[in-house]
Amino acid sequence: MPSHDDRTTRSSVEERYEVLLETGRILTSTLSAGELYAAIHEETAKALSASNFSVSLYDQGRDLERVVYRVQDGEARAVDLGFRGSDSAVIRASQGVIVADDPDRLASLTRIEGGQSACRSGIAAPMVHHGRVVGAVSACSTRPDAYSREDLALLQGIADIAAIAIDNALQFAEIERRRKEAERIEEIGRVLTSERDPNEVLGRVVQAMLDVLHVDGAAVWQRYGVEGAKGRITDSGGDIALPVGVPWDFHEDLEITVVHERRSAVIDDIRASQLIPDHLREYLEGGSGVAVPIIVDDEVVGALAAGSRKPRHFGSEETAVMQRLARQASVALENARLHETLRALSLTDPLTGLPNRRRLQLHLDQEVAAARRGRVLTVVVFDIDNFKAVNDTEGHITGDQILRAFADLLVEENRAMNLVGRYGGDEFVSVLSDTDADGAKQYIARVQNGLRRTAPLSSHQVSVSMGIAEFDTSEMRSVDDLLRAADIDMYRVKSQRRAKQGAGS
């Protein structure tokens, strides 16, 4: 006949078995990490006395133990507290521990901030999955000697089940994260490839990095020149956004990695890194960063950069996401630049490189609208004299040389803010904003002097007729009115010249 102690032991074993069976059923059916941590606490509390309780996860590669769930003084909440994992006896030895009346060991065991004096005894067990410690479960009680070896065996059983459940939950969360990330990147890709403005493309890439990577800052760096890795920030965003336009000449090591080897560069500690120029440190107080190259037409034209305030290792998965964004950015930039080139060609005279009549009309529409509001505006119309005769006698090649040389002269003598366009044939128009008729006459004088010192204009004794018109709000309403007035003035000058030539003969 079984003794009383045998019956008590059997009863205790059966109870622990039932607890673990129910715990396994509940934990393995919970896929939300937050709900899972709460369920681990609830199942442990059914079997063990615990005033304080915690669940931690362990990253072996970084030796980082993160307390992710804590119950203290009756309050349960999600937390994110980091500790060195090797300081924990439970994680270091991968064995459960019972501690009684030892405040320092209790604090290390339970990872509870504050209120440790209320705990007189503690218990902890490692969560082990496939031979690897993935975290720990710990509890403490206000009673001394509250826990027994049987309690530790029970907690270890709960921890073993929790390790499997947490691994399932993390895998499920990773699958969900990647699914959402893929959807987001696909959505971003559709937007980027449909966007035709290069500046808008860069802004969307920056926002995509902020959204997908959950970083504190993101930027696009673009090269200028053909040698080395000199460039500047052309777009940025986030809480630690770098100023747009600030130069960033890559350190030699960074240049080799990103520009020449076309690989990602990860900076784990920005504060200690020599790769960051001094003038950028005022914007980057610390933390971590990563940069990946943007390649267009087999050339590294820039880089995507992302950073976080807190130290953070940007792993292969995060750099892979940035590389995908960089590829999309390169396609979008190429499409946008192609569109910009085609648009420019449609608005540019192919012979002289000047804005054509269509571009001139668009510009004049804006300038005349400003002139109606009081801005000074003057146009000068130019007509190369006897140009048809030059073409007929010297040939079209010579005629084209004259047109190009005259176009260059007009641009050279004009202010950068003003526009010079080819109106058609041998006619050109200079639009002089914030310039009155007297200023236009000075411009004409500079052009006249240039005719005598510019080959092939001087060698072919090219002369030009010019007409000036200043926008008059009392008499003019449109671009046509302004150009018509300049034409009238030009033909007046031509008539006077013919009259003089006739009188001289």
Disulfide bonds with the S-S distance in Angstrom:
Cys119-Cys140 2.09
